[in-house]
Amino acid sequence: MPKPVPPCPVEEAIRVIGGKWKLLVLRSLLLNGPQRYSELLLSVTAISPKELTRNLRELSKAGLVSQDTSAGR
């Protein structure tokens, strides 16, 4: 019987940030710093509000982004 193969970090990274929009969302946040939802929507060209929300939720669940609810920036 073969030994179980440990999870591959590269496969996990691809699973978490794969897809059409996640890398573009992360890129915008990395280059521009924290942004309001509307700013992020404008900076990621051609993404719909529904798709941005879905991607932000998935990235948040993975621990890659968080929502700062403080009033001042």
Predicted model as a PDB file, atoms N, CA, C, CB and O in Angstrom, pLDDT in the B-factor column:
MODEL        1                                                                  
ATOM      1  N   MET A   1       0.855  -1.187   0.000  1.00 83.00           N  
ATOM      2  CA  MET A   1       0.000   0.000   0.000  1.00 83.00           C  
ATOM      3  C   MET A   1       0.897   1.245   0.000  1.00 83.00           C  
ATOM      4  CB  MET A   1      -0.971   0.001   1.241  1.00 83.00           C  
ATOM      5  O   MET A   1       1.810   1.341   0.820  1.00 83.00           O  
ATOM      6  N   PRO A   2       0.647   2.210  -0.919  1.00 85.00           N  
ATOM      7  CA  PRO A   2       1.484   3.419  -0.987  1.00 85.00           C  
ATOM      8  C   PRO A   2       1.258   4.321   0.221  1.00 85.00           C  
ATOM      9  CB  PRO A   2       1.195   4.199  -2.278  1.00 85.00           C  
ATOM     10  O   PRO A   2       0.180   4.346   0.813  1.00 85.00           O  
ATOM     11  N   LYS A   3       2.319   5.064   0.568  1.00 87.00           N  
ATOM     12  CA  LYS A   3       2.227   6.036   1.663  1.00 87.00           C  
ATOM     13  C   LYS A   3       1.338   7.201   1.239  1.00 87.00           C  
ATOM     14  CB  LYS A   3       3.638   6.548   2.074  1.00 87.00           C  
ATOM     15  O   LYS A   3       1.328   7.584   0.069  1.00 87.00           O  
ATOM     16  N   PRO A   4       0.589   7.767   2.194  1.00 85.00           N  
ATOM     17  CA  PRO A   4      -0.195   8.959   1.837  1.00 85.00           C  
ATOM     18  C   PRO A   4       0.746  10.113   1.496  1.00 85.00           C  
ATOM     19  CB  PRO A   4      -1.151   9.364   2.999  1.00 85.00           C  
ATOM     20  O   PRO A   4       1.775  10.311   2.141  1.00 85.00           O  
ATOM     21  N   VAL A   5       0.375  10.853   0.488  1.00 82.00           N  
ATOM     22  CA  VAL A   5       1.183  11.987   0.038  1.00 82.00           C  
ATOM     23  C   VAL A   5       0.782  13.218   0.850  1.00 82.00           C  
ATOM     24  CB  VAL A   5       0.999  12.243  -1.500  1.00 82.00           C  
ATOM     25  O   VAL A   5      -0.402  13.537   0.952  1.00 82.00           O  
ATOM     26  N   PRO A   6       1.778  13.917   1.434  1.00 83.00           N  
ATOM     27  CA  PRO A   6       1.428  15.122   2.198  1.00 83.00           C  
ATOM     28  C   PRO A   6       0.872  16.203   1.268  1.00 83.00           C  
ATOM     29  CB  PRO A   6       2.664  15.659   2.964  1.00 83.00           C  
ATOM     30  O   PRO A   6       1.184  16.222   0.077  1.00 83.00           O  
ATOM     31  N   PRO A   7       0.054  17.096   1.810  1.00 83.00           N  
ATOM     32  CA  PRO A   7      -0.500  18.162   0.971  1.00 83.00           C  
ATOM     33  C   PRO A   7       0.623  19.026   0.380  1.00 83.00           C  
ATOM     34  CB  PRO A   7      -1.478  19.040   1.791  1.00 83.00           C  
ATOM     35  O   PRO A   7       1.605  19.336   1.054  1.00 83.00           O  
ATOM     36  N   CYS A   8       0.460  19.396  -0.853  1.00 91.00           N  
ATOM     37  CA  CYS A   8       1.458  20.205  -1.541  1.00 91.00           C  
ATOM     38  C   CYS A   8       1.139  21.690  -1.327  1.00 91.00           C  
ATOM     39  CB  CYS A   8       1.502  19.859  -3.062  1.00 91.00           C  
ATOM     40  O   CYS A   8       0.030  22.130  -1.629  1.00 91.00           O  
ATOM     41  N   PRO A   9       2.095  22.459  -0.814  1.00 92.00           N  
ATOM     42  CA  PRO A   9       1.846  23.887  -0.588  1.00 92.00           C  
ATOM     43  C   PRO A   9       1.508  24.651  -1.873  1.00 92.00           C  
ATOM     44  CB  PRO A   9       3.058  24.516   0.064  1.00 92.00           C  
ATOM     45  O   PRO A   9       0.716  25.593  -1.845  1.00 92.00           O  
ATOM     46  N   VAL A  10       2.098  24.252  -2.977  1.00 92.00           N  
ATOM     47  CA  VAL A  10       1.821  24.928  -4.252  1.00 92.00           C  
ATOM     48  C   VAL A  10       0.382  24.672  -4.685  1.00 92.00           C  
ATOM     49  CB  VAL A  10       2.803  24.452  -5.351  1.00 92.00           C  
ATOM     50  O   VAL A  10      -0.312  25.585  -5.133  1.00 92.00           O  
ATOM     51  N   GLU A  11      -0.060  23.429  -4.549  1.00 91.00           N  
ATOM     52  CA  GLU A  11      -1.453  23.108  -4.896  1.00 91.00           C  
ATOM     53  C   GLU A  11      -2.421  23.897  -4.020  1.00 91.00           C  
ATOM     54  CB  GLU A  11      -1.716  21.590  -4.745  1.00 91.00           C  
ATOM     55  O   GLU A  11      -3.434  24.401  -4.505  1.00 91.00           O  
ATOM     56  N   GLU A  12      -2.111  24.003  -2.738  1.00 90.00           N  
ATOM     57  CA  GLU A  12      -2.975  24.740  -1.821  1.00 90.00           C  
ATOM     58  C   GLU A  12      -3.021  26.221  -2.196  1.00 90.00           C  
ATOM     59  CB  GLU A  12      -2.489  24.570  -0.372  1.00 90.00           C  
ATOM     60  O   GLU A  12      -4.089  26.834  -2.179  1.00 90.00           O  
ATOM     61  N   ALA A  13      -1.877  26.791  -2.531  1.00 91.00           N  
ATOM     62  CA  ALA A  13      -1.834  28.201  -2.934  1.00 91.00           C  
ATOM     63  C   ALA A  13      -2.666  28.431  -4.189  1.00 91.00           C  
ATOM     64  CB  ALA A  13      -0.381  28.652  -3.174  1.00 91.00           C  
ATOM     65  O   ALA A  13      -3.405  29.412  -4.273  1.00 91.00           O  
ATOM     66  N   ILE A  14      -2.554  27.542  -5.153  1.00 92.00           N  
ATOM     67  CA  ILE A  14      -3.328  27.670  -6.392  1.00 92.00           C  
ATOM     68  C   ILE A  14      -4.817  27.563  -6.098  1.00 92.00           C  
ATOM     69  CB  ILE A  14      -2.907  26.594  -7.414  1.00 92.00           C  
ATOM     70  O   ILE A  14      -5.626  28.282  -6.685  1.00 92.00           O  
ATOM     71  N   ARG A  15      -5.177  26.662  -5.188  1.00 90.00           N  
ATOM     72  CA  ARG A  15      -6.589  26.495  -4.828  1.00 90.00           C  
ATOM     73  C   ARG A  15      -7.125  27.779  -4.194  1.00 90.00           C  
ATOM     74  CB  ARG A  15      -6.770  25.295  -3.858  1.00 90.00           C  
ATOM     75  O   ARG A  15      -8.251  28.188  -4.476  1.00 90.00           O  
ATOM     76  N   VAL A  16      -6.323  28.414  -3.339  1.00 92.00           N  
ATOM     77  CA  VAL A  16      -6.781  29.598  -2.611  1.00 92.00           C  
ATOM     78  C   VAL A  16      -6.820  30.841  -3.496  1.00 92.00           C  
ATOM     79  CB  VAL A  16      -5.883  29.852  -1.414  1.00 92.00           C  
ATOM     80  O   VAL A  16      -7.784  31.603  -3.427  1.00 92.00           O  
ATOM     81  N   ILE A  17      -5.800  31.069  -4.327  1.00 93.00           N  
ATOM     82  CA  ILE A  17      -5.745  32.315  -5.106  1.00 93.00           C  
ATOM     83  C   ILE A  17      -6.024  32.116  -6.586  1.00 93.00           C  
ATOM     84  CB  ILE A  17      -4.398  32.958  -4.945  1.00 93.00           C  
ATOM     85  O   ILE A  17      -5.890  33.051  -7.376  1.00 93.00           O  
ATOM     86  N   GLY A  18      -6.409  30.913  -6.966  1.00 93.00           N  
ATOM     87  CA  GLY A  18      -6.715  30.652  -8.371  1.00 93.00           C  
ATOM     88  C   GLY A  18      -8.007  31.339  -8.785  1.00 93.00           C  
ATOM     89  O   GLY A  18      -8.749  31.852  -7.948  1.00 93.00           O  
ATOM     90  N   GLY A  19      -8.254  31.342 -10.041  1.00 90.00           N  
ATOM     91  CA  GLY A  19      -9.465  31.972 -10.553  1.00 90.00           C  
ATOM     92  C   GLY A  19      -9.123  33.242 -11.298  1.00 90.00           C  
ATOM     93  O   GLY A  19      -7.980  33.699 -11.300  1.00 90.00           O  
ATOM     94  N   LYS A  20     -10.114  33.789 -11.914  1.00 91.00           N  
ATOM     95  CA  LYS A  20      -9.911  34.945 -12.782  1.00 91.00           C  
ATOM     96  C   LYS A  20      -9.588  36.224 -12.015  1.00 91.00           C  
ATOM     97  CB  LYS A  20     -11.133  35.165 -13.623  1.00 91.00           C  
ATOM     98  O   LYS A  20      -8.815  37.049 -12.501  1.00 91.00           O  
ATOM     99  N   TRP A  21     -10.162  36.404 -10.831  1.00 97.00           N  
ATOM    100  CA  TRP A  21     -10.115  37.710 -10.189  1.00 97.00           C  
ATOM    101  C   TRP A  21      -9.250  37.813  -8.948  1.00 97.00           C  
ATOM    102  CB  TRP A  21     -11.462  38.107  -9.841  1.00 97.00           C  
ATOM    103  O   TRP A  21      -8.765  38.902  -8.642  1.00 97.00           O  
ATOM    104  N   LYS A  22      -9.039  36.737  -8.226  1.00 97.00           N  
ATOM    105  CA  LYS A  22      -8.372  36.834  -6.923  1.00 97.00           C  
ATOM    106  C   LYS A  22      -6.984  37.465  -6.995  1.00 97.00           C  
ATOM    107  CB  LYS A  22      -8.260  35.467  -6.310  1.00 97.00           C  
ATOM    108  O   LYS A  22      -6.651  38.307  -6.161  1.00 97.00           O  
ATOM    109  N   LEU A  23      -6.182  37.081  -7.958  1.00 95.00           N  
ATOM    110  CA  LEU A  23      -4.850  37.677  -8.071  1.00 95.00           C  
ATOM    111  C   LEU A  23      -4.933  39.165  -8.379  1.00 95.00           C  
ATOM    112  CB  LEU A  23      -4.039  36.967  -9.153  1.00 95.00           C  
ATOM    113  O   LEU A  23      -4.113  39.944  -7.894  1.00 95.00           O  
ATOM    114  N   LEU A  24      -5.907  39.565  -9.175  1.00 96.00           N  
ATOM    115  CA  LEU A  24      -6.062  40.994  -9.478  1.00 96.00           C  
ATOM    116  C   LEU A  24      -6.520  41.785  -8.257  1.00 96.00           C  
ATOM    117  CB  LEU A  24      -7.059  41.186 -10.621  1.00 96.00           C  
ATOM    118  O   LEU A  24      -6.090  42.920  -8.055  1.00 96.00           O  
ATOM    119  N   VAL A  25      -7.380  41.195  -7.452  1.00 97.00           N  
ATOM    120  CA  VAL A  25      -7.816  41.844  -6.210  1.00 97.00           C  
ATOM    121  C   VAL A  25      -6.629  41.979  -5.263  1.00 97.00           C  
ATOM    122  CB  VAL A  25      -8.965  41.040  -5.533  1.00 97.00           C  
ATOM    123  O   VAL A  25      -6.402  43.049  -4.700  1.00 97.00           O  
ATOM    124  N   LEU A  26      -5.872  40.900  -5.087  1.00 96.00           N  
ATOM    125  CA  LEU A  26      -4.698  40.934  -4.213  1.00 96.00           C  
ATOM    126  C   LEU A  26      -3.660  41.927  -4.724  1.00 96.00           C  
ATOM    127  CB  LEU A  26      -4.076  39.538  -4.098  1.00 96.00           C  
ATOM    128  O   LEU A  26      -3.039  42.637  -3.934  1.00 96.00           O  
ATOM    129  N   ARG A  27      -3.468  41.980  -6.035  1.00 96.00           N  
ATOM    130  CA  ARG A  27      -2.516  42.923  -6.634  1.00 96.00           C  
ATOM    131  C   ARG A  27      -2.903  44.355  -6.312  1.00 96.00           C  
ATOM    132  CB  ARG A  27      -2.443  42.727  -8.155  1.00 96.00           C  
ATOM    133  O   ARG A  27      -2.056  45.161  -5.926  1.00 96.00           O  
ATOM    134  N   SER A  28      -4.181  44.673  -6.470  1.00 97.00           N  
ATOM    135  CA  SER A  28      -4.650  46.020  -6.188  1.00 97.00           C  
ATOM    136  C   SER A  28      -4.437  46.381  -4.725  1.00 97.00           C  
ATOM    137  CB  SER A  28      -6.122  46.154  -6.553  1.00 97.00           C  
ATOM    138  O   SER A  28      -4.007  47.493  -4.416  1.00 97.00           O  
ATOM    139  N   LEU A  29      -4.731  45.457  -3.828  1.00 96.00           N  
ATOM    140  CA  LEU A  29      -4.541  45.710  -2.406  1.00 96.00           C  
ATOM    141  C   LEU A  29      -3.063  45.860  -2.059  1.00 96.00           C  
ATOM    142  CB  LEU A  29      -5.159  44.586  -1.584  1.00 96.00           C  
ATOM    143  O   LEU A  29      -2.695  46.691  -1.229  1.00 96.00           O  
ATOM    144  N   LEU A  30      -2.230  45.061  -2.692  1.00 96.00           N  
ATOM    145  CA  LEU A  30      -0.791  45.139  -2.433  1.00 96.00           C  
ATOM    146  C   LEU A  30      -0.208  46.460  -2.932  1.00 96.00           C  
ATOM    147  CB  LEU A  30      -0.067  43.961  -3.098  1.00 96.00           C  
ATOM    148  O   LEU A  30       0.582  47.097  -2.235  1.00 96.00           O  
ATOM    149  N   LEU A  31      -0.596  46.866  -4.127  1.00 97.00           N  
ATOM    150  CA  LEU A  31      -0.052  48.094  -4.711  1.00 97.00           C  
ATOM    151  C   LEU A  31      -0.638  49.361  -4.097  1.00 97.00           C  
ATOM    152  CB  LEU A  31      -0.297  48.102  -6.197  1.00 97.00           C  
ATOM    153  O   LEU A  31       0.070  50.355  -3.937  1.00 97.00           O  
ATOM    154  N   ASN A  32      -1.918  49.334  -3.753  1.00 95.00           N  
ATOM    155  CA  ASN A  32      -2.609  50.544  -3.311  1.00 95.00           C  
ATOM    156  C   ASN A  32      -2.906  50.583  -1.820  1.00 95.00           C  
ATOM    157  CB  ASN A  32      -3.882  50.685  -4.059  1.00 95.00           C  
ATOM    158  O   ASN A  32      -3.385  51.601  -1.318  1.00 95.00           O  
ATOM    159  N   GLY A  33      -2.637  49.515  -1.110  1.00 95.00           N  
ATOM    160  CA  GLY A  33      -2.940  49.465   0.317  1.00 95.00           C  
ATOM    161  C   GLY A  33      -4.428  49.286   0.559  1.00 95.00           C  
ATOM    162  O   GLY A  33      -5.190  48.995  -0.362  1.00 95.00           O  
ATOM    163  N   PRO A  34      -4.831  49.462   1.808  1.00 95.00           N  
ATOM    164  CA  PRO A  34      -6.258  49.305   2.144  1.00 95.00           C  
ATOM    165  C   PRO A  34      -7.125  50.228   1.294  1.00 95.00           C  
ATOM    166  CB  PRO A  34      -6.496  49.594   3.641  1.00 95.00           C  
ATOM    167  O   PRO A  34      -6.779  51.383   1.044  1.00 95.00           O  
ATOM    168  N   GLN A  35      -8.254  49.690   0.862  1.00 96.00           N  
ATOM    169  CA  GLN A  35      -9.162  50.450   0.009  1.00 96.00           C  
ATOM    170  C   GLN A  35     -10.595  50.224   0.437  1.00 96.00           C  
ATOM    171  CB  GLN A  35      -8.981  50.065  -1.459  1.00 96.00           C  
ATOM    172  O   GLN A  35     -10.945  49.169   0.964  1.00 96.00           O  
ATOM    173  N   ARG A  36     -11.405  51.218   0.205  1.00 95.00           N  
ATOM    174  CA  ARG A  36     -12.843  51.041   0.382  1.00 95.00           C  
ATOM    175  C   ARG A  36     -13.346  50.127  -0.735  1.00 95.00           C  
ATOM    176  CB  ARG A  36     -13.597  52.422   0.373  1.00 95.00           C  
ATOM    177  O   ARG A  36     -12.708  49.978  -1.777  1.00 95.00           O  
ATOM    178  N   TYR A  37     -14.507  49.522  -0.487  1.00 96.00           N  
ATOM    179  CA  TYR A  37     -15.085  48.615  -1.470  1.00 96.00           C  
ATOM    180  C   TYR A  37     -15.217  49.300  -2.828  1.00 96.00           C  
ATOM    181  CB  TYR A  37     -16.452  48.112  -0.993  1.00 96.00           C  
ATOM    182  O   TYR A  37     -14.859  48.720  -3.853  1.00 96.00           O  
ATOM    183  N   SER A  38     -15.722  50.517  -2.839  1.00 96.00           N  
ATOM    184  CA  SER A  38     -15.936  51.230  -4.110  1.00 96.00           C  
ATOM    185  C   SER A  38     -14.614  51.512  -4.826  1.00 96.00           C  
ATOM    186  CB  SER A  38     -16.683  52.550  -3.860  1.00 96.00           C  
ATOM    187  O   SER A  38     -14.556  51.468  -6.055  1.00 96.00           O  
ATOM    188  N   GLU A  39     -13.556  51.799  -4.069  1.00 97.00           N  
ATOM    189  CA  GLU A  39     -12.244  52.027  -4.669  1.00 97.00           C  
ATOM    190  C   GLU A  39     -11.706  50.739  -5.290  1.00 97.00           C  
ATOM    191  CB  GLU A  39     -11.257  52.567  -3.618  1.00 97.00           C  
ATOM    192  O   GLU A  39     -11.139  50.745  -6.383  1.00 97.00           O  
ATOM    193  N   LEU A  40     -11.894  49.658  -4.579  1.00 97.00           N  
ATOM    194  CA  LEU A  40     -11.434  48.364  -5.081  1.00 97.00           C  
ATOM    195  C   LEU A  40     -12.210  47.966  -6.332  1.00 97.00           C  
ATOM    196  CB  LEU A  40     -11.580  47.280  -3.997  1.00 97.00           C  
ATOM    197  O   LEU A  40     -11.646  47.409  -7.274  1.00 97.00           O  
ATOM    198  N   LEU A  41     -13.491  48.254  -6.331  1.00 97.00           N  
ATOM    199  CA  LEU A  41     -14.328  47.958  -7.497  1.00 97.00           C  
ATOM    200  C   LEU A  41     -13.836  48.715  -8.726  1.00 97.00           C  
ATOM    201  CB  LEU A  41     -15.796  48.313  -7.211  1.00 97.00           C  
ATOM    202  O   LEU A  41     -13.866  48.176  -9.832  1.00 97.00           O  
ATOM    203  N   LEU A  42     -13.388  49.943  -8.553  1.00 97.00           N  
ATOM    204  CA  LEU A  42     -12.859  50.730  -9.670  1.00 97.00           C  
ATOM    205  C   LEU A  42     -11.456  50.280 -10.079  1.00 97.00           C  
ATOM    206  CB  LEU A  42     -12.835  52.208  -9.300  1.00 97.00           C  
ATOM    207  O   LEU A  42     -11.100  50.346 -11.256  1.00 97.00           O  
ATOM    208  N   SER A  43     -10.665  49.824  -9.114  1.00 96.00           N  
ATOM    209  CA  SER A  43      -9.276  49.485  -9.430  1.00 96.00           C  
ATOM    210  C   SER A  43      -9.118  48.115 -10.085  1.00 96.00           C  
ATOM    211  CB  SER A  43      -8.448  49.533  -8.178  1.00 96.00           C  
ATOM    212  O   SER A  43      -8.119  47.864 -10.758  1.00 96.00           O  
ATOM    213  N   VAL A  44     -10.090  47.229  -9.894  1.00 96.00           N  
ATOM    214  CA  VAL A  44     -10.048  45.920 -10.558  1.00 96.00           C  
ATOM    215  C   VAL A  44     -10.985  46.022 -11.758  1.00 96.00           C  
ATOM    216  CB  VAL A  44     -10.473  44.730  -9.575  1.00 96.00           C  
ATOM    217  O   VAL A  44     -12.191  45.804 -11.644  1.00 96.00           O  
ATOM    218  N   THR A  45     -10.416  46.351 -12.886  1.00 92.00           N  
ATOM    219  CA  THR A  45     -11.182  46.639 -14.097  1.00 92.00           C  
ATOM    220  C   THR A  45     -12.059  45.469 -14.523  1.00 92.00           C  
ATOM    221  CB  THR A  45     -10.246  47.007 -15.225  1.00 92.00           C  
ATOM    222  O   THR A  45     -11.599  44.330 -14.601  1.00 92.00           O  
ATOM    223  N   ALA A  46     -13.317  45.761 -14.795  1.00 95.00           N  
ATOM    224  CA  ALA A  46     -14.300  44.850 -15.373  1.00 95.00           C  
ATOM    225  C   ALA A  46     -14.880  43.823 -14.402  1.00 95.00           C  
ATOM    226  CB  ALA A  46     -13.683  44.137 -16.505  1.00 95.00           C  
ATOM    227  O   ALA A  46     -15.653  42.966 -14.828  1.00 95.00           O  
ATOM    228  N   ILE A  47     -14.539  43.877 -13.117  1.00 97.00           N  
ATOM    229  CA  ILE A  47     -15.147  42.947 -12.165  1.00 97.00           C  
ATOM    230  C   ILE A  47     -16.510  43.498 -11.752  1.00 97.00           C  
ATOM    231  CB  ILE A  47     -14.227  42.731 -10.914  1.00 97.00           C  
ATOM    232  O   ILE A  47     -16.671  44.705 -11.571  1.00 97.00           O  
ATOM    233  N   SER A  48     -17.479  42.613 -11.607  1.00 97.00           N  
ATOM    234  CA  SER A  48     -18.811  43.038 -11.175  1.00 97.00           C  
ATOM    235  C   SER A  48     -18.839  43.120  -9.646  1.00 97.00           C  
ATOM    236  CB  SER A  48     -19.912  42.054 -11.699  1.00 97.00           C  
ATOM    237  O   SER A  48     -18.039  42.469  -8.973  1.00 97.00           O  
ATOM    238  N   PRO A  49     -19.748  43.912  -9.104  1.00 98.00           N  
ATOM    239  CA  PRO A  49     -19.855  43.995  -7.645  1.00 98.00           C  
ATOM    240  C   PRO A  49     -20.091  42.629  -6.994  1.00 98.00           C  
ATOM    241  CB  PRO A  49     -20.982  44.942  -7.265  1.00 98.00           C  
ATOM    242  O   PRO A  49     -19.510  42.327  -5.951  1.00 98.00           O  
ATOM    243  N   LYS A  50     -20.931  41.819  -7.601  1.00 98.00           N  
ATOM    244  CA  LYS A  50     -21.225  40.488  -7.060  1.00 98.00           C  
ATOM    245  C   LYS A  50     -19.964  39.619  -7.040  1.00 98.00           C  
ATOM    246  CB  LYS A  50     -22.333  39.801  -7.890  1.00 98.00           C  
ATOM    247  O   LYS A  50     -19.706  38.911  -6.066  1.00 98.00           O  
ATOM    248  N   GLU A  51     -19.194  39.678  -8.107  1.00 97.00           N  
ATOM    249  CA  GLU A  51     -17.969  38.882  -8.207  1.00 97.00           C  
ATOM    250  C   GLU A  51     -16.917  39.387  -7.224  1.00 97.00           C  
ATOM    251  CB  GLU A  51     -17.415  38.921  -9.644  1.00 97.00           C  
ATOM    252  O   GLU A  51     -16.212  38.580  -6.618  1.00 97.00           O  
ATOM    253  N   LEU A  52     -16.795  40.700  -7.051  1.00 98.00           N  
ATOM    254  CA  LEU A  52     -15.844  41.249  -6.089  1.00 98.00           C  
ATOM    255  C   LEU A  52     -16.207  40.801  -4.683  1.00 98.00           C  
ATOM    256  CB  LEU A  52     -15.809  42.785  -6.170  1.00 98.00           C  
ATOM    257  O   LEU A  52     -15.335  40.387  -3.920  1.00 98.00           O  
ATOM    258  N   THR A  53     -17.470  40.878  -4.337  1.00 97.00           N  
ATOM    259  CA  THR A  53     -17.916  40.447  -3.012  1.00 97.00           C  
ATOM    260  C   THR A  53     -17.593  38.978  -2.782  1.00 97.00           C  
ATOM    261  CB  THR A  53     -19.419  40.686  -2.848  1.00 97.00           C  
ATOM    262  O   THR A  53     -17.082  38.614  -1.722  1.00 97.00           O  
ATOM    263  N   ARG A  54     -17.884  38.137  -3.760  1.00 97.00           N  
ATOM    264  CA  ARG A  54     -17.616  36.706  -3.636  1.00 97.00           C  
ATOM    265  C   ARG A  54     -16.131  36.439  -3.439  1.00 97.00           C  
ATOM    266  CB  ARG A  54     -18.121  35.962  -4.869  1.00 97.00           C  
ATOM    267  O   ARG A  54     -15.744  35.642  -2.585  1.00 97.00           O  
ATOM    268  N   ASN A  55     -15.310  37.102  -4.226  1.00 97.00           N  
ATOM    269  CA  ASN A  55     -13.861  36.904  -4.134  1.00 97.00           C  
ATOM    270  C   ASN A  55     -13.305  37.423  -2.816  1.00 97.00           C  
ATOM    271  CB  ASN A  55     -13.159  37.594  -5.298  1.00 97.00           C  
ATOM    272  O   ASN A  55     -12.437  36.783  -2.223  1.00 97.00           O  
ATOM    273  N   LEU A  56     -13.786  38.565  -2.349  1.00 97.00           N  
ATOM    274  CA  LEU A  56     -13.337  39.094  -1.066  1.00 97.00           C  
ATOM    275  C   LEU A  56     -13.726  38.158   0.076  1.00 97.00           C  
ATOM    276  CB  LEU A  56     -13.924  40.490  -0.831  1.00 97.00           C  
ATOM    277  O   LEU A  56     -12.946  37.965   1.008  1.00 97.00           O  
ATOM    278  N   ARG A  57     -14.899  37.587   0.014  1.00 96.00           N  
ATOM    279  CA  ARG A  57     -15.317  36.626   1.053  1.00 96.00           C  
ATOM    280  C   ARG A  57     -14.413  35.405   1.057  1.00 96.00           C  
ATOM    281  CB  ARG A  57     -16.780  36.191   0.837  1.00 96.00           C  
ATOM    282  O   ARG A  57     -14.006  34.936   2.120  1.00 96.00           O  
ATOM    283  N   GLU A  58     -14.094  34.886  -0.126  1.00 95.00           N  
ATOM    284  CA  GLU A  58     -13.224  33.713  -0.223  1.00 95.00           C  
ATOM    285  C   GLU A  58     -11.813  34.028   0.269  1.00 95.00           C  
ATOM    286  CB  GLU A  58     -13.175  33.205  -1.668  1.00 95.00           C  
ATOM    287  O   GLU A  58     -11.203  33.215   0.963  1.00 95.00           O  
ATOM    288  N   LEU A  59     -11.291  35.202  -0.087  1.00 96.00           N  
ATOM    289  CA  LEU A  59      -9.961  35.593   0.369  1.00 96.00           C  
ATOM    290  C   LEU A  59      -9.948  35.839   1.880  1.00 96.00           C  
ATOM    291  CB  LEU A  59      -9.491  36.849  -0.375  1.00 96.00           C  
ATOM    292  O   LEU A  59      -8.959  35.544   2.550  1.00 96.00           O  
ATOM    293  N   SER A  60     -11.028  36.368   2.404  1.00 95.00           N  
ATOM    294  CA  SER A  60     -11.142  36.582   3.839  1.00 95.00           C  
ATOM    295  C   SER A  60     -11.196  35.244   4.580  1.00 95.00           C  
ATOM    296  CB  SER A  60     -12.389  37.424   4.160  1.00 95.00           C  
ATOM    297  O   SER A  60     -10.538  35.065   5.605  1.00 95.00           O  
ATOM    298  N   LYS A  61     -11.976  34.321   4.056  1.00 94.00           N  
ATOM    299  CA  LYS A  61     -12.079  32.983   4.653  1.00 94.00           C  
ATOM    300  C   LYS A  61     -10.716  32.292   4.680  1.00 94.00           C  
ATOM    301  CB  LYS A  61     -13.094  32.119   3.874  1.00 94.00           C  
ATOM    302  O   LYS A  61     -10.415  31.550   5.615  1.00 94.00           O  
ATOM    303  N   ALA A  62      -9.894  32.532   3.661  1.00 93.00           N  
ATOM    304  CA  ALA A  62      -8.557  31.949   3.583  1.00 93.00           C  
ATOM    305  C   ALA A  62      -7.555  32.709   4.454  1.00 93.00           C  
ATOM    306  CB  ALA A  62      -8.079  31.930   2.136  1.00 93.00           C  
ATOM    307  O   ALA A  62      -6.414  32.272   4.609  1.00 93.00           O  
ATOM    308  N   GLY A  63      -7.974  33.843   5.023  1.00 94.00           N  
ATOM    309  CA  GLY A  63      -7.110  34.626   5.888  1.00 94.00           C  
ATOM    310  C   GLY A  63      -6.151  35.548   5.151  1.00 94.00           C  
ATOM    311  O   GLY A  63      -5.169  36.012   5.731  1.00 94.00           O  
ATOM    312  N   LEU A  64      -6.427  35.819   3.876  1.00 94.00           N  
ATOM    313  CA  LEU A  64      -5.539  36.671   3.088  1.00 94.00           C  
ATOM    314  C   LEU A  64      -5.917  38.141   3.110  1.00 94.00           C  
ATOM    315  CB  LEU A  64      -5.515  36.198   1.681  1.00 94.00           C  
ATOM    316  O   LEU A  64      -5.068  38.999   2.871  1.00 94.00           O  
ATOM    317  N   VAL A  65      -7.165  38.443   3.389  1.00 95.00           N  
ATOM    318  CA  VAL A  65      -7.613  39.826   3.521  1.00 95.00           C  
ATOM    319  C   VAL A  65      -8.524  39.917   4.734  1.00 95.00           C  
ATOM    320  CB  VAL A  65      -8.345  40.318   2.229  1.00 95.00           C  
ATOM    321  O   VAL A  65      -9.086  38.920   5.186  1.00 95.00           O  
ATOM    322  N   SER A  66      -8.656  41.121   5.245  1.00 93.00           N  
ATOM    323  CA  SER A  66      -9.602  41.347   6.343  1.00 93.00           C  
ATOM    324  C   SER A  66     -10.294  42.675   6.108  1.00 93.00           C  
ATOM    325  CB  SER A  66      -8.885  41.328   7.735  1.00 93.00           C  
ATOM    326  O   SER A  66      -9.811  43.534   5.370  1.00 93.00           O  
ATOM    327  N   GLN A  67     -11.420  42.816   6.748  1.00 87.00           N  
ATOM    328  CA  GLN A  67     -12.184  44.045   6.605  1.00 87.00           C  
ATOM    329  C   GLN A  67     -11.896  44.925   7.802  1.00 87.00           C  
ATOM    330  CB  GLN A  67     -13.705  43.759   6.476  1.00 87.00           C  
ATOM    331  O   GLN A  67     -12.101  44.521   8.947  1.00 87.00           O  
ATOM    332  N   ASP A  68     -11.419  46.128   7.537  1.00 82.00           N  
ATOM    333  CA  ASP A  68     -11.173  47.100   8.593  1.00 82.00           C  
ATOM    334  C   ASP A  68     -12.391  48.008   8.659  1.00 82.00           C  
ATOM    335  CB  ASP A  68      -9.854  47.921   8.336  1.00 82.00           C  
ATOM    336  O   ASP A  68     -12.659  48.771   7.731  1.00 82.00           O  
ATOM    337  N   THR A  69     -13.115  47.925   9.743  1.00 70.00           N  
ATOM    338  CA  THR A  69     -14.342  48.701   9.849  1.00 70.00           C  
ATOM    339  C   THR A  69     -14.144  50.037  10.556  1.00 70.00           C  
ATOM    340  CB  THR A  69     -15.383  47.901  10.571  1.00 70.00           C  
ATOM    341  O   THR A  69     -15.116  50.745  10.821  1.00 70.00           O  
ATOM    342  N   SER A  70     -12.892  50.390  10.866  1.00 64.00           N  
ATOM    343  CA  SER A  70     -12.651  51.685  11.521  1.00 64.00           C  
ATOM    344  C   SER A  70     -12.947  52.820  10.550  1.00 64.00           C  
ATOM    345  CB  SER A  70     -11.188  51.783  12.036  1.00 64.00           C  
ATOM    346  O   SER A  70     -12.749  52.684   9.343  1.00 64.00           O  
ATOM    347  N   ALA A  71     -13.417  53.927  11.079  1.00 49.00           N  
ATOM    348  CA  ALA A  71     -13.819  55.056  10.228  1.00 49.00           C  
ATOM    349  C   ALA A  71     -12.637  55.762   9.593  1.00 49.00           C  
ATOM    350  CB  ALA A  71     -14.619  56.051  11.030  1.00 49.00           C  
ATOM    351  O   ALA A  71     -12.724  56.161   8.432  1.00 49.00           O  
ATOM    352  N   GLY A  72     -11.552  55.929  10.301  1.00 51.00           N  
ATOM    353  CA  GLY A  72     -10.415  56.665   9.760  1.00 51.00           C  
ATOM    354  C   GLY A  72      -9.437  55.750   9.042  1.00 51.00           C  
ATOM    355  O   GLY A  72      -9.248  54.587   9.399  1.00 51.00           O  
ATOM    356  N   ARG A  73      -8.823  56.328   8.014  1.00 48.00           N  
ATOM    357  CA  ARG A  73      -7.807  55.556   7.281  1.00 48.00           C  
ATOM    358  C   ARG A  73      -6.548  56.340   7.217  1.00 48.00           C  
ATOM    359  CB  ARG A  73      -8.274  55.192   5.868  1.00 48.00           C  
ATOM    360  O   ARG A  73      -5.561  55.877   6.645  1.00 48.00           O  
TER     361      ARG A  73                                                      
ENDMDL                                                                          
END                                                                             
